[in-house]
Amino acid sequence: METENLIATPSKGLLRKLDRTIGVLIGVPTAALVLLEILVLLGGVVSRYVFHHPIIWTDELASTLFLWLAMLGSAVALHRAEHMRMTAVVGMLSPPARRALEVLATVAALTFLLLILPSAYEFATDEVAVTTPAMQISDAWRAAALPVGFAIMIAIGLIRLIEAGNWRHVVGAVGASALVAGGLYLLQPMLEDLGNLNLLIFFVGIVACLVCAGLPIAFAFGLATFGYQALTTETPIVVVVGRIEEGMSHLILLSVPLFVFLGLLIGMTGMARAMVNFLASLLAHVRGGLSYVLIGAMYLVSGISGSKAADMAAIAPALFPEMRARGSKPGELVALLAATGAQTETIPPSLVLITVGSVTGVSIAALFTGGLLPGVVVGAILCVVVWRRNRSEVLPQETRASVGEIGRALVVALPAIALPFVIRAAVIEGVATATEVSTIGIAYAVLAGLLIYRTFDWKRIYPMLVETAALSGAILLIIGAATSMAWSLTQSGFSRDLARAMTGLPGGVPTFLLVSMAAFIVLGSVLEGIPAIVLFGPLLFPIAKQVGVHEVHYAMVIILAMGVGLFAPPFGVGYYAACAISRVHPDEGLKPIAGYMLALVIGLLLVAFVPWISIGFL
């Protein structure tokens, strides 16, 4: 036995049993939460639309269950090692160095969890006195999800640390973390005098180092925010916990796990296969044909859920298996998925557009009209990239399908193809909200699988529910951590300084638009669209109007710019969400996405400097 082994082999066997037990103990209730969330929201739709007797407490209960789902799902993701992280730098190192950094990343994640746990408990106890309006129960029942989730993740992290089995790595990682933390603590008086330079230190420098070292993105954001608030401000950390909770439990995001599950259902019931067979009958003879389908499909469903992650989750599982079978590389797939996520940010009924209208006073009807053509223009440019990358593709030995074959494939696929139209119609006709509409899609998919396609494997439901929870938890923890970072930027006065600087720019409209695009690309890499619009919209739209930029045109420019930042690695949260949904490692998409990002920037410049694209149909 090596002297570096941390524990004996029998103990490792016991540790593995403990690890499996924890997996079951958190997997079963989390799967139950996903199922219960679906039933609660679907019950709300049925009671309101069918029986005309709305149940007033469904949204409240759904919100409570959702925070538990997000936190336990994050724990499941940690247990399954499915939190998003970037290992491009780590992958270039030798195996011993990689193992050392793995341990260091585990210690860093544990550091954040141990630091935040007391404040999470304090946040939950503060909510005891708050009573929910409909159910008349203490809000602590919901807030308790935070300390419980963090505590479970600490237990999982400790087991992973012990499983590393190397004293030298563990002691070195703990020592390095203590050294960095101690050094920052000793430098606190100096940091307090640096003002907004701390934003560069913590949110650029420290985040970059942590991400490059392989720490999961959510923990990197959270650790940097904790350090910034604890060392440079007098803000209680419990406020940071509140911002994390706010970001994770936003009602719009409730659709994320439901669309993830819907995507899995589409695959399991055979709907995806039927749809892809029809599309293949149309495009199998075209180079890169299904890539064009992906661009069009994202345009079709975009905006329905209010979340790019949910949009991607509704499309990717239906198309990716067949695209992989036809030779598409995983990195290329996730790169195109991320690019289409950015492309469709302006397409109605996008909740980002609704938010712009609500906080700036711009007509929402005008925004809906103005948002259609920019998405088409950017999508067309993405199609050019797809054409260039597939022009030398060796096509499978298939002839063009006959009209009869296409017609038969259409009949089989029609129930599947109708699903996006059913979802969109449910929103437009007021049958369900953007949050609830995914439950209608789930009910539709279940009925189609049972009655039409006769393919429904009940044994796969539990693994699908757990997979849904893990994927959703990984995404939502990133969003929660990014929201706390966004709040820190606001409190620092950065937003006011930005607005003040932009009002004094020389060069008129072109300079203002270029600076706006650059600023919102950067902001988009750390902020979700809606929080960023709420923060900066009221500040910058009056400036745009003052310099002569039409408000609808400006809205399209900043939304597309934020989309570019949101999906651009290494910091774009949306890119990691696309990787999580695609089950593709982030490293694989880094090279292919460069061309798509260039196409998005070209499209953004075209929309910015040809105002007619945004306002021509107003």
PAGUPA-971628 format. One record per residue (C-alpha): x, y, z. Coordinates in steps of 0.05 Angstrom, whole numbers, plus 5000, padded with zeros to 4 digits. Layout:
BEGIN
XYZ
...
END
This chain:
BEGIN
500050005000
502650694983
503951155042
500051705006
493551315008
488751695052
484351105072
484750355070
481349945016
475749675061
474250385082
473850595010
468650054998
464650335057
465551035028
462750814961
456650514995
455651165033
456351544968
451151104934
446451184993
446951944990
445451894916
439051514929
437051944988
437352584947
435352274880
428551994901
425752634933
428653064877
425252634824
418852674864
419553434865
419953464789
413753034782
409953434835
411954094802
408953844736
402453624770
401654274809
402554724749
398354284703
392954264757
392955024759
391955054683
386254544683
382654864742
383055554712
381655414638
377354784640
373354864705
373855624710
375555574784
382955774791
386755494849
390056104881
395655744916
398755364857
403955904840
405955964913
406755214922
410355154856
415255704877
416655344943
417754674910
422054994856
427255254904
427854564936
428354264867
433854754848
437954634910
437153874913
438253854838
444754224848
446753704900
444953144851
449153484797
455053534845
454252804864
454252604791
459953094775
455553454725
456554184745
459154594687
466454774687
471954924637
477954474636
481454714572
487354954613
487354374661
487153884602
493954134578
497353934643
500553284662
496152754697
499152884767
498053634758
490853504736
489453074797
492353614842
487854144810
481853684816
483053654891
484254414892
477554524856
474054084907
477154474965
475255134933
468054904924
467854664996
470755335018
465055704986
459855225014
462555255084
463056015082
455956115055
452455585098
451856015162
448856595124
444156115087
441655865154
440856585179
436956755116
432256165128
431156355201
429657075181
423956815137
420456465195
416357085211
414257175138
407556855120
405756675049
399357035027
395556454996
397655835036
398756215101
405055825119
411856075140
416456245083
421955885121
419255245091
421655495024
428055855047
430355235085
432154925018
438455365016
441955125080
439654405069
442254404997
448854725016
449754225074
448453625029
453453904978
458553975035
457653245053
458553044980
464753484973
467853185035
466752475008
469952684942
475852974979
476952335018
476151924955
481952314925
486251864968
492452294969
494652665032
499653084994
494453364945
489253485000
494053835047
496954234990
490154454966
487754645035
494255015048
493755394982
486455584995
488255815066
494156215039
489956584987
484256715036
489056945090
492757395042
486357725018
484057815090
490658165108
489958605047
482858815066
484759525088
488159635022
482459324982
477359785016
481160384989
481260134917
473960274902
471359984837
478159704819
475959124863
471058944809
476958774764
480558404819
474757964840
470057914781
475357884727
481957654758
479557164811
473856894770
478556774711
483556414755
478255974787
474855804721
481555634688
483355194747
477254774733
472655004789
465354934769
462655584742
457355684795
462355604852
467256074818
462056614812
459656504883
466556504914
468657144879
462157484900
462957264972
470157514973
468258184943
462558304991
466158055053
472758415041
470859065007
463859245032
459959245096
454158865066
451958255108
453157605070
445957415084
444057925031
448357554981
444656914998
438157294985
440557484916
442556764901
435656544923
432457084880
436256874819
434856134827
427456184844
425256684791
418456434768
420456484695
425955964707
420855464732
419855254660
427155024655
426454334689
419754224656
422454354586
428453924602
423653354620
419453504559
425653434515
427152754546
419852544536
420152744463
426052274454
423151704495
416251704463
418851674391
416452374374
423552604361
424952024315
418552154275
420152894268
427352774249
425352244198
420752754164
426053294165
431152804139
426552624082
426653364063
433953514077
438052874078
440753024009
443053724032
449853824063
448954024136
441353984128
439553844201
443854434222
439154884183
433354534217
436354694285
436855434268
429655444244
427055034302
430155494353
427056084318
420355734322
420255574396
424356154421
421156614471
415556134491
418655944558
422156594573
428756224583
434156074532
435955454572
428855194567
428655354492
434954964480
432454394524
426154344481
430054274416
436853954427
434453254450
429953204389
435353344338
442153184367
441852414366
440452404291
445552954278
450852544316
448851924277
450052314213
457052494234
456453174267
461653274321
459253424392
463254074395
460054324330
453154154356
453854524422
457055114386
451255174338
446155084394
449355644434
449656094372
442255984357
440756154430
443856834420
440656914351
433556834378
433857314437
429457834401
423957374377
417057474409
413657304454
420357384489
419857574562
426257984553
422258424505
416558464554
421458664609
424459204564
417559494553
415659464626
421859814653
422960324597
415860494574
417160264502
411059964468
411259204476
407259124411
412659524375
418059104407
414558464384
414158724313
421258974313
424258334341
422257864284
426858094227
433358164268
432857424286
431857244212
437857664191
442557364243
439856664229
441356754155
448556934171
449156314215
446555904156
452356174115
457255914167
453655234166
454155224090
461655374091
463054854143
459054304108
460554444035
465853894033
461653404074
461252704046
453852564041
450951884060
448951454001
441751684000
437551933942
432552503946
426152253977
420052203933
413752613944
410151993969
415651834020
415652544045
408052524051
408151874091
413652144137
409552784147
403352394168
407352004220
410952624244
405053104245
403253004319
410553144337
411153734290
404754024319
407754054389
411254744381
404855024351
400754744409
405555064459
405555734424
397955734415
397055584489
400956214507
397756664455
390656444471
391756524545
390755794563
397255794602
402756264623
409756214595
411555834658
405755354655
405855204581
411254674588
406354244628
401554254569
407254024525
408853464574
401553234576
401253264500
407652854494
405152324544
398552244506
402152224439
406951694465
401551264495
396051324443
399451504377
406651264376
405450704426
412350794455
412750934529
417850604573
415450694645
422150434672
425651044643
421351554679
425251554744
432151624711
429252174668
426552544728
433352504764
436952724701
432153304695
433553514767
441053464760
441353854695
436554384721
440254454787
446854564751
443855104708
439955454763
445855484811
449955834758
444256334747
443456444822
450956584831
450957034770
444957424798
448757554863
454657804822
449958254782
447258554846
454358684870
455859064806
449659484817
451259644889
458259844871
455560424830
458460124766
451860204729
451460954745
458761054725
457360684660
451461124642
455161764660
461061564616
456661394556
453162064556
459662414544
462061994485
464362364422
462362134353
454862134359
450461534344
455761054315
460361124375
454561054423
452160414389
459160114387
460460254460
453460004478
454859354441
461559254474
458759414542
452858944536
457058384508
461258424571
455058504615
451657924580
457257454599
455657524673
448357734675
441957384653
438057814604
432258014649
436358244710
441058634665
435358974629
432159154695
438759444720
441059834660
434859944617
432060544655
439060864654
440960774581
434560824541
433661564556
440861674534
439561304469
433461734455
437462354471
442962184420
437762014367
437161254369
430160964361
428160594425
425959964389
432359954348
436560054411
432759494446
434559004389
441859214390
442859124465
438858474468
442958164412
449358424443
447558114510
445857474474
452957464444
455957564513
451157064546
453356504499
460656684489
465756264528
469456264574
464756684619
458056654583
453056294627
448756094567
454555724535
455255264596
447755174597
448054954524
453754464542
449754184600
443554084557
447653774501
451653334549
457853594515
464153804552
465354554546
472354454519
469654114456
465754724434
471055254444
474155194375
467855094333
464055664367
469156184346
466356214275
459256254299
461056814348
464157204290
457657094250
453557354309
457957974315
457158104240
449658024247
449658484307
453459024269
448658954211
442559034257
445959624293
447760024231
441659864188
435960114233
430659904182
431759174202
428859344270
423859904255
422059804182
415359474197
413259924254
END
